[in-house]
Amino acid sequence: MARSGRARIVLSGEDRKRLERIRTDPHSILKHARRAAIILELGSGCGLVETMRRTGVAKPTVWRWWDRFPAEGVEGLLYDIPHRRGRAPVSGERTAELIALTMSPPPGHAGHWTIRALAERMGLAVSTVFGILRDHGLKPHRVRTFKVSRDPRFEPKVRDVVGLYVDPPDHAVVLPVDEKPQIQALGRTRKPLPMKPGRPGTGTHDYKRNGTTCLPAALDVATGKVVGRTVERHRSREFISFPDHVAEGIGSGTPVHVIPDNVSSHKSAEVNRWLRDHPDWTFHFTPTSASWMNAVEGFFSKLSRQRLRNAVFNSLDECTAAIEGHIEHHNASHARPFRWSKAPEDLVEAWKRGHRKLQEMVS
């Protein structure tokens, strides 16, 4: 017996000649030639380790053909045992049942279906459920939000605001105006650690509140420049003082078309009195629940992403200075004329389609 516990390979003259032919024939399949070489080395008296060294194959491979040759001879080296078949594919009926279950309400103890819960209910493997949901574009864990404006004057307001963006009046200034309230000056309880190769910057999860501020801002559609200043509170009094601040850079007698949203501080009696005293200024309100039509919202989003998110402010003055610095940098380097690309007809049709869908769901 060989030291590995396997029977010693003894080759007959006919077997040796045939194995030599298989190993040396240039037309032999490579795996057949390698198997023949393994048996020839074992038949010459080589042990396991020496056979591995001479043939360059791993130990399990030598063992596999060492075991098969005594039982099946040279013919056993020339075929492969078929691999065990995997699980049978899921039938169309089962797939349809899974899809229907995924699109049905989740169990009472959960807010949405999970892949594991679906697999358990259907008696399928998690990987199978995952593949079927992926192929059908179903993601039960994700929910997109929507809002359909209930403003009865949605269509005329859309055409009015979009008309100012696309074809503003001659020699007039168009200013989308809004406030970004409750900007928090958040400090951290420990100094953040800098980023290193292979590790992002880190900071403490707890924070210290150093006050809040509000940023009213106006975007000049023609140039893309922003005018803004921070105030303590978000009221009609502060809102009225902001147009006076903006008017300092506009020539006397120039028509100004302001596009605000429908927050109460923009429609108060104080604001109406201010408009009567400034006949050159006209307000064009966006539809209710459609603040996305206000172009200055894009600047607020950029401010949040690029300057406020993950920032550390040890005082309210630091936060205010950071906001003012970002506005100055935007006006100097990134201000571009605002371009509106969506036709008002498309917006109105989408609004009507949303209401029709809601009515169908109710009925």
C-alpha positions as CSV (number, residue, x, y, z in Angstrom):
1,M,0.0,0.0,0.0
2,A,1.1,3.5,-0.7
3,R,1.7,5.9,2.2
4,S,-1.4,7.8,1.3
5,G,-3.5,4.8,2.1
6,R,-4.4,4.2,-1.6
7,A,-3.6,1.1,-3.6
8,R,-0.3,1.2,-5.6
9,I,-0.8,1.8,-9.3
10,V,0.4,-1.1,-11.5
11,L,0.4,-0.5,-15.2
12,S,0.3,-3.2,-17.9
13,G,2.4,-2.8,-21.0
14,E,-0.8,-2.0,-23.1
15,D,-2.0,0.6,-20.5
16,R,1.4,2.3,-20.4
17,K,1.6,2.6,-24.2
18,R,-1.9,4.0,-24.5
19,L,-1.2,6.5,-21.7
20,E,2.1,7.6,-23.3
21,R,0.2,8.1,-26.6
22,I,-2.4,10.3,-24.9
23,R,0.2,12.3,-23.1
24,T,2.4,13.0,-26.1
25,D,-0.2,13.3,-28.9
26,P,-0.4,17.0,-29.8
27,H,-4.1,16.5,-30.7
28,S,-5.0,15.1,-27.2
29,I,-7.3,17.2,-25.1
30,L,-5.2,19.0,-22.5
31,K,-7.1,17.6,-19.4
32,H,-6.8,14.1,-20.8
33,A,-3.0,14.5,-21.3
34,R,-2.6,15.8,-17.8
35,R,-4.6,12.9,-16.3
36,A,-2.5,10.4,-18.3
37,A,0.7,12.0,-16.9
38,I,-0.6,11.7,-13.4
39,I,-1.2,7.9,-13.8
40,L,2.2,7.4,-15.5
41,E,4.0,9.1,-12.7
42,L,2.1,7.0,-10.1
43,G,2.7,3.9,-12.1
44,S,6.4,4.6,-12.1
45,G,6.5,4.5,-8.4
46,C,6.2,8.2,-7.5
47,G,4.4,9.1,-4.4
48,L,1.7,11.8,-4.0
49,V,4.1,14.8,-3.4
50,E,6.5,13.9,-6.2
51,T,3.6,13.4,-8.6
52,M,2.2,16.8,-7.6
53,R,5.6,18.4,-8.2
54,R,6.1,16.8,-11.6
55,T,2.6,17.3,-13.0
56,G,1.9,20.7,-11.4
57,V,-1.5,19.7,-10.1
58,A,-3.1,19.9,-6.7
59,K,-3.5,17.1,-4.2
60,P,-7.3,16.6,-4.7
61,T,-6.7,16.2,-8.4
62,V,-4.1,13.5,-8.0
63,W,-6.4,11.7,-5.5
64,R,-9.4,11.8,-7.8
65,W,-7.6,10.1,-10.7
66,W,-5.6,7.8,-8.4
67,D,-9.0,6.5,-7.2
68,R,-10.7,6.2,-10.5
69,F,-7.9,4.4,-12.6
70,P,-7.9,1.1,-10.7
71,A,-11.7,0.9,-11.0
72,E,-12.2,2.1,-14.6
73,G,-8.8,1.9,-16.3
74,V,-7.7,4.2,-19.1
75,E,-11.3,4.8,-20.2
76,G,-12.1,6.3,-16.9
77,L,-9.7,9.1,-17.6
78,L,-11.4,10.2,-20.8
79,Y,-14.8,11.3,-19.5
80,D,-16.1,13.6,-16.8
81,I,-18.9,12.7,-14.3
82,P,-21.8,15.0,-15.0
83,H,-22.3,17.7,-12.3
84,R,-25.3,17.4,-10.1
85,R,-28.1,19.6,-11.5
86,G,-29.1,22.6,-9.5
87,R,-32.6,23.4,-8.3
88,A,-35.3,23.2,-10.9
89,P,-36.3,26.6,-12.3
90,V,-39.3,28.3,-10.7
91,S,-42.4,27.7,-12.8
92,G,-44.3,30.6,-14.3
93,E,-47.3,30.1,-12.0
94,R,-45.0,30.3,-8.9
95,T,-43.3,33.4,-10.3
96,A,-46.7,35.1,-10.9
97,E,-47.7,34.1,-7.4
98,L,-44.6,35.7,-5.9
99,I,-45.0,38.9,-7.9
100,A,-48.7,39.2,-6.8
101,L,-47.6,38.6,-3.2
102,T,-44.9,41.3,-3.5
103,M,-47.4,43.8,-4.8
104,S,-50.0,43.0,-2.1
105,P,-50.1,44.7,1.3
106,P,-47.4,43.5,3.7
107,P,-48.2,41.5,6.9
108,G,-49.6,43.5,9.8
109,H,-46.4,43.4,11.8
110,A,-44.2,45.0,9.0
111,G,-44.2,48.2,7.0
112,H,-43.1,46.5,3.8
113,W,-42.2,43.1,2.4
114,T,-38.7,41.9,2.8
115,I,-36.9,39.4,0.6
116,R,-36.6,37.0,3.5
117,A,-40.3,37.3,4.4
118,L,-41.3,36.6,0.8
119,A,-38.9,33.6,0.6
120,E,-40.3,32.2,3.8
121,R,-44.0,32.7,2.7
122,M,-43.3,31.2,-0.7
123,G,-41.0,28.4,0.4
124,L,-38.2,29.6,-1.9
125,A,-34.6,30.4,-1.5
126,V,-33.7,34.0,-0.7
127,S,-31.4,34.2,-3.7
128,T,-34.3,32.9,-6.0
129,V,-36.7,35.5,-4.7
130,F,-34.0,38.2,-5.1
131,G,-33.4,37.2,-8.7
132,I,-37.1,37.2,-9.6
133,L,-37.7,40.6,-8.0
134,R,-34.6,42.0,-9.8
135,D,-35.7,40.7,-13.2
136,H,-39.2,42.2,-12.8
137,G,-37.9,45.5,-11.4
138,L,-39.7,45.2,-8.0
139,K,-38.2,46.8,-4.9
140,P,-40.7,46.6,-2.1
141,H,-38.3,48.3,0.4
142,R,-38.3,51.5,-1.6
143,V,-41.1,54.1,-1.7
144,R,-41.2,57.3,-3.8
145,T,-43.2,60.2,-2.6
146,F,-45.4,62.5,-4.7
147,K,-47.6,65.5,-4.2
148,V,-50.4,66.7,-6.5
149,S,-51.2,70.3,-6.1
150,R,-54.8,71.0,-5.1
151,D,-54.6,74.6,-6.3
152,P,-57.7,75.3,-8.5
153,R,-55.7,77.9,-10.4
154,F,-52.8,75.6,-11.0
155,E,-52.8,76.0,-14.8
156,P,-52.9,79.8,-15.1
157,K,-50.2,80.1,-12.3
158,V,-47.9,77.6,-14.1
159,R,-48.3,79.5,-17.4
160,D,-47.6,82.8,-15.6
161,V,-44.5,81.7,-13.8
162,V,-43.0,79.7,-16.7
163,G,-43.7,82.6,-19.0
164,L,-41.6,84.8,-16.8
165,Y,-38.7,82.3,-17.0
166,V,-38.9,81.6,-20.7
167,D,-39.9,85.0,-22.0
168,P,-39.4,87.7,-19.4
169,P,-40.8,91.2,-20.0
170,D,-38.4,93.7,-21.7
171,H,-36.3,95.9,-19.4
172,A,-37.7,94.0,-16.3
173,V,-36.0,92.0,-13.5
174,V,-37.4,88.6,-12.6
175,L,-36.5,87.4,-9.1
176,P,-37.6,84.1,-7.7
177,V,-37.6,84.7,-3.9
178,D,-37.8,82.4,-0.9
179,E,-36.4,81.7,2.6
180,K,-34.4,78.8,3.9
181,P,-35.4,78.8,7.5
182,Q,-33.9,77.1,10.6
183,I,-30.3,76.8,9.4
184,Q,-28.6,75.4,12.5
185,A,-25.1,76.3,13.5
186,L,-24.1,72.9,14.8
187,G,-20.8,72.3,16.6
188,R,-19.3,69.0,17.6
189,T,-18.4,67.9,21.1
190,R,-14.9,66.8,19.8
191,K,-12.7,68.1,17.0
192,P,-13.3,66.0,13.8
193,L,-10.5,63.7,12.7
194,P,-9.2,64.3,9.1
195,M,-9.6,61.9,6.2
196,K,-6.8,59.4,5.7
197,P,-6.1,56.9,2.9
198,G,-8.6,54.1,3.3
199,R,-10.6,55.9,6.0
200,P,-13.1,58.8,5.6
201,G,-13.1,61.8,7.9
202,T,-14.8,61.1,11.2
203,G,-16.7,63.2,13.7
204,T,-18.7,62.6,16.9
205,H,-22.3,61.8,16.5
206,D,-23.4,64.2,19.2
207,Y,-23.4,67.9,18.6
208,K,-23.9,71.3,20.2
209,R,-26.5,73.8,19.1
210,N,-25.1,77.3,18.6
211,G,-28.3,79.0,17.4
212,T,-30.2,79.2,14.2
213,T,-30.6,81.7,11.3
214,C,-32.8,82.2,8.3
215,L,-31.7,83.0,4.8
216,P,-34.1,85.0,2.5
217,A,-32.6,84.9,-1.0
218,A,-33.4,86.1,-4.5
219,L,-32.1,84.7,-7.8
220,D,-31.7,87.0,-10.7
221,V,-33.0,84.9,-13.6
222,A,-31.0,86.9,-16.2
223,T,-27.6,86.5,-14.6
224,G,-28.0,83.7,-12.1
225,K,-26.6,85.8,-9.3
226,V,-28.0,85.5,-5.8
227,V,-28.8,88.2,-3.3
228,G,-29.3,87.1,0.3
229,R,-28.8,88.0,3.9
230,T,-29.3,86.2,7.1
231,V,-32.1,87.2,9.6
232,E,-33.1,85.9,13.0
233,R,-36.7,85.1,12.3
234,H,-39.0,84.1,9.5
235,R,-41.9,86.6,9.6
236,S,-43.5,89.2,7.4
237,R,-41.5,91.9,9.0
238,E,-38.2,90.4,7.9
239,F,-39.6,89.5,4.5
240,I,-40.6,93.1,3.8
241,S,-37.2,94.3,4.7
242,F,-35.6,91.9,2.3
243,P,-37.0,93.5,-0.9
244,D,-35.8,96.9,0.3
245,H,-32.3,95.3,0.5
246,V,-32.7,93.8,-3.0
247,A,-34.0,97.1,-4.4
248,E,-30.7,98.8,-3.6
249,G,-29.1,97.2,-6.6
250,I,-32.0,97.9,-9.0
251,G,-32.6,101.1,-10.8
252,S,-35.5,103.3,-9.9
253,G,-38.6,102.7,-12.1
254,T,-37.4,99.2,-13.2
255,P,-40.3,96.7,-13.2
256,V,-39.5,93.9,-10.8
257,H,-41.4,90.6,-11.0
258,V,-41.0,88.5,-7.9
259,I,-41.9,84.8,-7.8
260,P,-42.6,83.7,-4.1
261,D,-44.3,80.6,-2.8
262,N,-47.6,80.6,-0.8
263,V,-46.3,80.8,2.8
264,S,-48.4,83.1,5.0
265,S,-45.6,85.6,5.5
266,H,-45.6,86.4,1.8
267,K,-49.4,87.3,1.7
268,S,-49.9,89.2,4.9
269,A,-51.5,92.6,5.2
270,E,-48.0,94.1,5.8
271,V,-46.8,92.7,2.5
272,N,-49.8,94.0,0.6
273,R,-49.3,97.5,2.0
274,W,-45.7,97.3,1.0
275,L,-46.7,96.4,-2.6
276,R,-49.1,99.3,-2.8
277,D,-46.2,101.6,-1.9
278,H,-44.0,100.0,-4.5
279,P,-46.1,99.9,-7.8
280,D,-43.0,98.7,-9.8
281,W,-43.0,95.4,-7.9
282,T,-45.4,92.6,-8.8
283,F,-45.8,89.2,-7.1
284,H,-46.4,86.1,-9.1
285,F,-47.2,83.2,-6.7
286,T,-46.3,79.7,-7.6
287,P,-49.1,77.1,-7.3
288,T,-49.8,75.6,-3.9
289,S,-47.6,72.7,-3.1
290,A,-45.4,73.5,-6.1
291,S,-42.4,75.3,-4.5
292,W,-40.2,73.3,-7.0
293,M,-41.2,76.0,-9.5
294,N,-39.2,78.5,-7.6
295,A,-35.7,78.7,-9.2
296,V,-34.0,79.8,-6.0
297,E,-34.7,76.4,-4.5
298,G,-31.9,75.0,-6.7
299,F,-29.4,77.4,-5.0
300,F,-30.7,76.4,-1.6
301,S,-30.1,72.8,-2.4
302,K,-26.6,73.5,-3.6
303,L,-25.9,75.5,-0.5
304,S,-27.0,72.6,1.7
305,R,-24.9,70.0,-0.1
306,Q,-21.7,72.0,-0.6
307,R,-21.5,74.1,2.5
308,L,-23.8,73.3,5.3
309,R,-23.9,69.5,5.3
310,N,-21.3,68.0,7.6
311,A,-20.0,71.5,8.5
312,V,-18.9,72.4,12.0
313,F,-19.8,75.8,13.3
314,N,-18.7,76.8,16.8
315,S,-20.8,79.9,16.7
316,L,-23.7,81.5,14.9
317,D,-21.3,84.1,13.4
318,E,-19.3,81.3,11.8
319,C,-22.4,79.9,10.2
320,T,-23.5,83.3,8.9
321,A,-20.0,84.0,7.5
322,A,-20.0,80.6,5.8
323,I,-23.3,81.3,4.1
324,E,-22.2,84.8,3.0
325,G,-18.9,83.4,1.7
326,H,-20.7,80.7,-0.3
327,I,-23.0,83.3,-1.9
328,E,-20.0,85.5,-2.9
329,H,-18.2,82.5,-4.4
330,H,-21.3,81.5,-6.3
331,N,-21.8,85.0,-7.8
332,A,-18.1,85.3,-8.7
333,S,-17.6,81.8,-10.2
334,H,-20.8,79.8,-10.9
335,A,-23.5,82.3,-11.7
336,R,-25.2,81.4,-15.0
337,P,-28.5,82.7,-16.6
338,F,-31.4,80.5,-15.5
339,R,-32.9,78.3,-18.2
340,W,-36.3,76.6,-17.8
341,S,-36.7,73.6,-20.1
342,K,-40.2,72.1,-19.2
343,A,-43.1,73.2,-21.3
344,P,-46.1,74.4,-19.3
345,E,-48.4,72.1,-21.3
346,D,-46.4,69.1,-20.1
347,L,-46.7,70.2,-16.5
348,V,-50.4,70.8,-16.7
349,E,-51.0,67.4,-18.4
350,A,-48.9,65.7,-15.6
351,W,-51.0,67.5,-13.0
352,K,-54.3,66.4,-14.6
353,R,-53.0,62.9,-15.0
354,G,-52.2,62.8,-11.3
355,H,-55.7,63.9,-10.3
356,R,-57.2,61.3,-12.6
357,K,-55.1,58.6,-11.0
358,L,-56.1,59.7,-7.5
359,Q,-59.8,59.7,-8.5
360,E,-59.4,56.2,-9.9
361,M,-57.9,55.0,-6.6
362,V,-60.7,56.6,-4.6
363,S,-63.5,55.1,-6.8
